[in-house]
Amino acid sequence: MKHTVNDTQIVVIASFIANQGKEQELLEAILPLLAEIPREPGCIRYELNQNHDNPAKFTFVEKFINQQAIDAHMQNPVGQQVFEKVTAGLVAEFSVETYSQIVL
């Protein structure tokens, strides 16, 4: 089956696992991102998901038009403040991975 790789747009998968007992506090800390980030220039998709099997795990699925949009996203002061807050006491572990979408 023929496919192409969209290597211009960037997909980001960012997962956060809350420290025990901090699930609600983590959720409340990251909710402001849902109002802020989708308005950024170059943001195509920005959604927050909570894991069914482990409610302490939250995963963002993000898509940006290009690397410049990602770079600008990383400079957003609201995002920086949230990231600093959640990594300082609310999060047991986190990961941020980038992908290229494969399209048929």
N, C-alpha and C positions, 0 to 999 in steps of 0.2 A: 504494500500500500504506500503510495507516494505521500510524503509529508514535507513540511518546511519547518524551520525553527525561526521563531520570531525573536531575533537577537537584538532588536531595538527596544521593545517594551521589556520591563523588568517586573517579575513577580517576586514578592517578598513574603516569606512565611516566618512569622515571629511568634514564638510560644513562650509562655510564662507559667511556671508552677508556683502557686502561692505557698508560703510557709503554713504549717498546720495552724488552723484557726484564723488565718488571715484572708480567706477566700473572699468574703464580702468586702473587706477593706481594699483588697487588690482590685476587685471589680469597680468599686466606687472611684478608685484612683485613676483607672484607665478609661472610664466612660467619657470624660471630656474629649478624648481623642476622636470619638465618633462624630462629634459636632465640628471639630476643628479641621482634621486632616482631609476629609473629602472635598473641602473648599480650596485646597491647595492647587495651584496651576500644575497640570500634568498628572493629577491623581485620577485614575480610571476606576479603581475599585478599592474599597477600604471597608472590611467587615471584621467583626469580632465574633468569635465562636467559643462556646464553653463545652468541654469534653463530657460526653455522656457517662463514661466509665470512671472518670476522675474529675469531679467538679472543681478541683483546685487548679486544673489546667485550662488556660485561656490561650486561644490562638488567633492572631490577626492574619488575614489573607489580604494582601495589598497588591495593587498593580499600578505602575507608573509608565508614562509614555517613553521615558528614556533615562539615561544616567543623570543628566542634568536635573531632572525632576526629583530623582532620589536624593541627589546632593542637596537640593533646596529643602526637601523634606527633612533631612537630617539636621538642618539649621533652624527648624521651627522651634521657637522658645517654649511653646506649650509642650511639645513633644519631649524636648530636653528636660524640662522640669518634671514631667510625669516619669520619664525613664529613670531619672536620678532618685525620685521618691520611691518607686517600686523596687528598685534594686538595692535600696538601703533599708532592708528590714521586712519587706513584704514578700519577696520572691526567694524561693529556695534554689531555683535554677531557671535559666532562660536560654533560648537560642534564636538566632536570626540567620536565615538562609535566603539566598537569592537564586532565582531560576529563570530560564527562558522557556516560553510556552511553545509546545509542539502543536502544529496545526495541520489538520488533514486537508 
